[in-house]
Amino acid sequence: MAEINTSRLRELLARTVGPAPWYWKTFPKLHAASGQPFSWIHHGEQGPLAYLVSLVSEQEPDNLRLALNTYCRPFTMPSNQVGVWCPEGRSIRFTCFDTEKLAVFDLGEIAGWFKQSSERIYAATEPLAEFEVPLVLEAGMHQIEVPVEFRPVDELVVPTSYPVKTDDDPAFALYVFYPQAGLVEVLPQKWFTASQYEVGRQWITRAARDPESHRIFGECFGVGSFLLEEDGCRLEKWIDKSST
């Protein structure tokens, strides 16, 4: 295989969505079916809305439509829908909303609410659909039940913590979802173990597939950005290493 262009991978990684609130600037640009543009707003690190990221209409920036707590990642969907995935206990939760139908709510409705709740997503409108997948699946391909609303999505690469028995077991995995096919492939990251890394302080924040080489690349907070081998489980090389 020809040498993979690391400069191109850096550009792709810069656009890869990471978790709220730290990577909120990577969140996808959204439009309603009417063409109305939306914007994401980060509410800072202090006060009752600390670490919250909200979705607003650019025409009505004071009216919130959707609020995301820590570790949420939005993703684009066909038409005027937006999907969100996040950890939910020992599962990964997927939900989607129709941006055209998201009801407006006031900041006062959620001031302090997230701090008192384990919920990661707030909307005044019910989601179109949602489903959960447990984080205890073994390595390999698994069939899953996927609501029809998610079926147009080709692929989502989801980094998540992974249950371990020893310090040499993979502490993180990539769940690669193929909603169109109703499948998920579990790829334990065999290189990321408690014996090699400071699990918790260091963690895989985001990952994606290179459309040219079809290899998975990503970012490990506190370590650097990486390229995986063809099996998606082993580290081939570091694209960039962190200075800390």
Secondary structure by P-SEA (a helix, b strand, c coil): cccccaaaaaaaaaaccccccccccccbbbbccccbbbbbbbcccccccccbbbbbbccccccccbbbcccbbbbbbcccbbbbbbbcccbbbbbbbcccccccccccccccccccccccccccccccccccccccccccbbbbbbccccccccbbbbbbbbbbcccccccbbbbcccccccbbbbbccccccccccccccccccccccccccccccccccccccccccccccccccccccccc
